[in-house]
Amino acid sequence: MIVKRIGNLFKTLSGVDRADYIALLCIAATVPIAWRLAMWAMIAFTVTSVVQLCVSRQLGWKTTTTGQRVLMALMVLFFIIYLISGSQSVNQSYGWSTTEGKLPFVLFPLTFVLADKRYLTRDRLRLIFYLLWAVLTIRFLIEFIAFAVKVMQGDAISSLIGENFSQLHHTYYALYAMVGAAFLYSELMRRIERCGWDKRCWWLLLAAVPPIATVVVTDSRTGIICAALLIAVGLLDYVVSQRKWKLLLVGALLLIAAVAVYQVIPSNYQRFSLEIKALRTGQESERMIMLRSAAETAAASPLWGYGSGDYEEPLQQQYLRNGYAMGHEHQQGSHNQYLETMLECGLFGTLTLVAMLVVPAWTALRRKSGRRFVVSSIMVIAITIFFESMLGRQMGIIFFCFVLSMLMLFIGRTQEYAPTK
């Protein structure tokens, strides 16, 4: 049944559209595995878009909505700001390196300017995110089996969880997982509203276990915050929309269970407790010193920043002034994308970054289409980049641009479109 439904999604597509769609699916499948593979899939998607233009001889710009055009313009503007910032830096080598890394902010909008993407109906977009979830789930299961084998061989659990659980950086892993969980939440509510609670709803609920388990086992504070908010929003949404007020008690029991589980994990992995303890004693944790140092550095040059090639040196000097020698020794960044962008490009770059997050959420709420998935995904991304500079690596940049583009397409896509073969 599933194979037949997937086959139907390809059946009405022309050859070039089919190739274009396969390239998009490859991006979703490779981002959680290796960013280099995702980069090649992104390049393939750009090539198929050029071929689409040659075949149709019509710019895709005419088929885009106002919201999509605004987002595309913001993404290109973000790249231009980095281009100016990098070109004006004293350290030209590093400045141009950061600029080149932001090329996906041009390539993804370019594909929608060049090519007609109306074949990307809501069902085809849903398959893209189901594939993302499936790859993440398979990766987690493989790593969990390896974890279980090592435990049976006598290795300490405390040495296998957290950052040691996977070779993939735990914050990026958590971001991918939580966007997948946000999609499952929207699918679950969609199913409930259409058919009521049935067997498929239980399967969707079960499918959310691997993404939630991912953030718990990798001990990602950002992921745990996102997961907690997503569960709270989902439960409240279900209670209010279905008028199941007794489920509030279930929510309270889940909260108690979560606290109990947190209390039994090794103390060195109770990262929230360590932060709270530091605040109560009047001390600053390393993360808080980093954020304060970055904010103080950015405040000294708020409008244009220091340049994408030169911002690290003033930040490192601020670490020394604030007594954070470890940050200077290891050349640590701010671990906050908003502050990082402020340091590199100033207020204009930061406002553009925020606007890229606001536009999809605002458009979805205004058009009342795809609201659950779009808003919950933006919530996950916005929180994650507050705790990590996600746009400093290709594994974050490609995912960020890819998801934003797909979210804007997701809004309002309902009807089937069959281009002429």
C-alpha positions in Angstrom: 0.0 0.0 0.0 2.7 2.5 1.0 4.9 1.6 -2.1 1.8 2.1 -4.3 1.0 5.5 -2.8 4.7 6.6 -3.3 4.6 5.3 -6.8 1.5 7.4 -7.5 3.4 10.5 -6.5 5.8 9.9 -9.4 3.3 8.6 -11.9 2.0 11.9 -13.2 5.4 13.7 -13.2 7.3 14.5 -16.4 10.9 13.1 -16.7 12.6 16.4 -15.7 10.2 17.0 -12.8 10.8 13.4 -11.6 14.6 14.0 -11.6 14.1 17.3 -9.8 11.9 15.6 -7.1 14.5 12.8 -6.7 17.2 15.4 -6.1 15.0 17.0 -3.3 14.4 13.6 -1.7 18.2 13.0 -1.8 18.8 16.2 0.1 16.4 15.1 2.8 18.0 11.6 3.0 21.6 12.8 3.1 21.6 15.8 5.4 21.3 13.5 8.5 24.1 11.3 7.1 26.8 13.5 5.7 26.7 17.2 4.7 29.0 16.5 1.6 26.4 14.1 0.2 23.7 16.7 0.9 25.8 19.4 -0.9 26.1 17.2 -4.0 22.3 16.6 -3.9 21.8 20.4 -3.6 23.9 20.9 -6.7 22.0 18.2 -8.5 18.7 20.0 -7.6 20.1 23.3 -9.0 21.1 21.5 -12.2 17.6 19.9 -12.6 16.1 23.4 -12.0 18.1 24.8 -14.9 17.0 21.9 -17.1 13.4 22.6 -16.1 13.8 26.2 -17.3 15.2 25.0 -20.6 12.3 22.6 -21.1 9.5 25.0 -20.1 11.2 28.2 -21.2 9.3 30.0 -18.5 10.8 31.4 -15.3 9.5 29.9 -12.1 9.2 33.3 -10.5 5.8 33.7 -12.0 4.5 30.7 -10.2 5.7 31.8 -6.7 3.5 33.5 -4.1 4.3 36.9 -2.4 5.4 35.1 0.8 7.8 32.9 -1.2 9.3 35.8 -3.0 9.8 37.7 0.2 11.6 34.8 1.8 13.8 34.3 -1.4 14.7 37.9 -1.3 15.6 37.7 2.4 17.8 34.7 1.8 19.7 36.4 -1.1 20.0 39.6 1.0 21.5 37.5 3.8 24.2 36.2 1.4 24.8 39.8 0.0 25.3 41.1 3.6 27.9 38.4 4.2 29.5 39.1 0.8 30.0 42.7 1.8 31.1 41.8 5.3 33.6 39.3 4.0 35.0 41.6 1.3 35.5 44.4 3.8 37.3 42.2 6.3 41.1 42.6 7.0 41.4 38.8 7.1 40.2 38.3 3.5 40.9 34.6 3.4 38.6 33.8 6.4 36.1 36.5 5.2 35.7 34.9 1.8 35.6 31.4 3.3 32.5 32.4 5.4 30.9 34.0 2.4 31.4 30.9 0.2 29.9 28.8 3.0 26.7 30.8 2.7 26.2 30.0 -1.1 23.1 27.8 -0.3 21.3 31.0 0.6 21.6 31.8 -3.1 21.2 28.4 -4.7 17.9 27.5 -3.1 16.1 30.8 -4.0 17.7 30.5 -7.5 16.0 27.1 -8.1 12.6 28.7 -7.5 13.4 31.7 -9.6 14.4 29.5 -12.5 12.0 26.6 -12.4 8.3 26.0 -12.0 7.9 23.9 -8.8 4.1 23.6 -8.9 4.5 19.8 -9.1 5.5 19.9 -5.4 2.0 19.3 -4.0 1.3 18.9 -0.3 1.6 15.1 -0.6 4.9 15.2 -2.3 6.2 17.6 0.3 5.0 15.3 3.0 7.0 12.4 1.5 10.1 14.6 1.7 9.7 15.0 5.5 8.7 11.4 6.0 11.9 10.4 4.4 13.9 12.8 6.6 12.2 11.1 9.7 12.9 7.6 8.3 16.6 8.2 7.8 16.9 9.8 11.2 15.1 6.8 12.8 17.3 4.3 11.0 20.5 6.1 12.1 19.3 6.3 15.7 18.4 2.6 15.7 21.8 1.6 14.3 23.6 3.8 16.9 21.4 2.5 19.7 22.2 -1.1 18.8 25.9 -0.3 18.8 25.3 1.4 22.2 23.5 -1.7 23.6 26.3 -4.0 22.4 29.0 -1.9 24.1 26.9 -1.9 27.4 26.7 -5.7 27.2 30.5 -5.8 26.8 30.9 -3.9 30.0 31.3 -0.3 29.0 29.8 2.3 31.4 26.6 3.8 30.2 27.8 7.3 31.3 30.7 7.0 28.8 28.4 6.1 25.9 25.7 8.7 26.1 25.8 12.5 25.4 28.3 13.6 22.8 29.8 10.1 22.7 26.6 8.5 21.4 27.0 9.6 17.8 29.7 11.0 15.6 27.1 13.6 14.5 27.2 16.8 16.6 24.5 16.4 19.2 22.9 19.9 18.6 22.6 19.4 14.9 21.3 15.8 15.5 18.7 17.3 17.8 17.7 19.9 15.3 17.1 17.4 12.6 15.2 15.1 15.0 13.0 17.9 16.3 12.0 19.1 12.9 11.1 15.5 12.1 9.1 15.4 15.4 7.3 18.7 14.5 6.2 17.1 11.2 4.9 14.0 13.0 2.9 16.3 15.3 1.3 18.1 12.4 0.6 14.7 10.7 -1.0 13.3 13.9 -3.3 16.3 14.3 -4.2 16.2 10.6 -5.2 12.6 11.0 -7.2 13.2 14.1 -9.2 16.1 12.5 -9.9 14.0 9.4 -10.6 10.6 10.9 -10.6 10.9 14.7 -8.3 8.8 16.8 -7.6 5.5 15.0 -4.8 2.9 14.7 -2.7 5.1 12.4 -2.6 7.8 15.1 -1.0 5.3 17.4 1.6 4.5 14.8 2.3 8.3 14.4 2.7 8.6 18.1 5.1 5.6 18.2 7.0 7.2 15.3 7.8 10.2 17.6 9.7 8.0 20.0 13.0 7.8 18.1 13.3 11.6 17.7 12.5 12.2 21.4 14.9 9.4 22.4 17.6 11.0 20.2 17.6 14.3 22.2 17.5 12.4 25.5 20.3 10.0 24.8 22.6 12.6 23.2 21.8 14.9 26.2 21.2 17.9 24.0 19.9 20.7 26.2 18.6 22.5 23.2 16.9 19.4 21.9 15.3 18.6 25.3 13.9 22.2 25.5 12.5 21.9 22.0 11.1 18.4 22.8 9.4 19.6 26.0 7.9 22.6 24.3 6.7 20.5 21.3 5.1 17.9 23.6 3.4 20.7 25.6 2.1 22.5 22.5 0.9 19.2 21.0 -0.9 18.1 24.1 -2.5 21.5 24.6 -3.5 21.6 20.9 -5.1 18.2 21.2 -6.9 19.0 24.5 -8.3 22.3 23.2 -9.2 21.2 19.7 -10.8 17.9 20.7 -12.0 19.1 24.1 -10.3 16.3 26.0 -9.8 18.2 29.2 -9.0 15.1 31.3 -5.8 14.7 29.3 -4.4 17.6 31.3 -3.9 15.1 34.1 -2.0 12.8 31.7 0.2 15.8 30.9 0.9 16.3 34.5 1.8 12.6 35.0 4.2 12.8 32.0 5.9 15.8 33.5 6.4 14.0 36.8 7.7 10.9 34.9 10.2 13.1 32.9 11.5 14.7 36.1 11.9 11.3 37.7 13.9 10.0 34.7 16.1 13.1 34.8 16.9 12.5 38.5 18.2 9.0 37.9 20.6 9.8 35.1 24.3 10.3 36.0 24.8 13.7 37.7 27.4 14.8 35.2 24.8 14.7 32.5 22.2 16.7 34.4 23.3 19.8 32.5 20.2 21.9 33.4 20.8 21.3 37.1 24.4 22.5 36.7 23.2 25.7 35.0 20.5 26.4 37.7 23.0 25.6 40.5 25.4 28.1 39.0 22.8 30.8 38.9 21.6 30.2 42.5 25.2 30.5 43.8 25.8 33.7 41.8 28.2 32.0 39.5 28.2 32.1 35.7 28.5 28.9 33.7 30.8 28.7 30.7 27.9 29.1 28.4 26.6 32.3 30.2 30.1 33.8 30.1 30.2 33.1 26.4 26.9 34.8 25.7 27.7 37.8 27.9 31.1 38.2 26.2 29.5 38.0 22.8 26.8 40.5 23.7 29.4 43.0 25.1 31.6 42.6 22.0 28.6 43.1 19.7 27.5 46.2 21.6 30.8 47.9 20.8 30.1 47.7 17.0 26.4 47.1 16.7 25.6 48.5 13.2 28.0 46.8 10.9 29.7 44.3 13.2 33.4 43.5 12.8 33.4 41.7 9.5 32.9 38.0 8.9 36.7 37.6 8.7 37.7 39.7 11.7 35.0 39.1 14.4 36.8 36.3 16.3 39.7 38.4 17.6 37.6 41.0 19.5 35.5 38.2 20.9 38.6 36.3 22.1 39.9 39.5 23.8 36.6 39.9 25.5 36.8 36.4 26.9 40.2 37.3 28.4 38.7 40.5 29.9 35.9 38.4 31.5 38.4 35.9 32.9 37.3 33.1 30.5 40.8 31.8 29.5 39.5 28.5 28.3 37.3 30.2 25.7 40.4 32.0 24.4 42.6 28.9 24.4 40.1 26.9 22.4 39.0 29.8 20.2 35.4 29.2 21.1 32.6 31.1 19.4 29.5 32.6 21.0 27.3 29.5 20.6 24.5 31.8 19.6 23.7 32.4 16.0 21.9 35.7 16.6 25.0 37.1 18.4 27.3 35.5 15.9 25.6 37.2 13.1 25.6 40.5 15.0 29.4 40.1 15.5 30.0 39.3 11.8 27.4 41.6 10.0 25.9 43.8 12.6 22.3 44.8 13.1 21.3 44.4 9.4 22.4 40.8 9.2 20.7 39.9 12.5 17.4 41.5 11.5 17.5 39.7 8.1 18.1 36.4 10.0 15.1 37.0 12.3 13.0 38.1 9.3 13.7 34.7 7.5 12.2 33.0 10.5 9.2 35.4 11.0 8.0 35.4 7.3 7.1 31.6 7.1 5.5 31.6 10.5 3.5 34.8 9.8 2.5 33.7 6.4 1.3 30.3 7.7 -0.8 32.0 10.4 -2.2 34.6 8.1 -3.2 32.1 5.4 -4.3 29.4 8.0 -2.5 26.8 6.0 0.1 24.3 7.3 0.2 26.3 10.5 1.1 23.5 12.9 4.1 22.2 10.9 5.4 25.6 9.9 5.1 27.3 13.2 6.4 24.4 15.3 9.4 23.9 12.9 10.2 27.6 13.1 10.0 27.4 16.9 12.5 24.5 16.9 14.9 26.3 14.6 14.7 29.7 16.4 15.4 28.0 19.8 18.2 25.9 18.4 20.1 28.7 16.8 19.9 30.6 20.1 22.0 27.9 21.8 24.3 27.1 18.9 25.8 28.9 15.9 24.2 26.6 13.4 25.1 28.6 10.3 28.8 28.2 10.8 28.8 24.7 9.3 27.4 23.3 6.0 25.5 20.7 8.0 23.5 23.6 9.5 23.4 25.9 6.5 22.1 23.4 4.0 19.4 22.1 6.4 18.4 25.6 7.3 17.9 26.8 3.7 16.3 23.5 2.7 13.7 23.4 5.5 12.8 27.1 5.1 12.3 26.6 1.4 10.1 23.5 1.9 8.1 25.2 4.6 7.2 28.1 2.4 6.1 25.7 -0.3 4.1 23.7 2.3 1.9 26.7 2.9 -1.2 26.6 0.8 -0.2 23.6 -1.3 -3.3 21.4 -1.6 -4.2 20.7 -5.3 -2.6 18.1 -7.6 -0.7 19.6 -10.5 0.2 17.5 -13.5 2.5 19.2 -15.9 2.5 18.3 -19.6 4.8 15.4 -20.3 
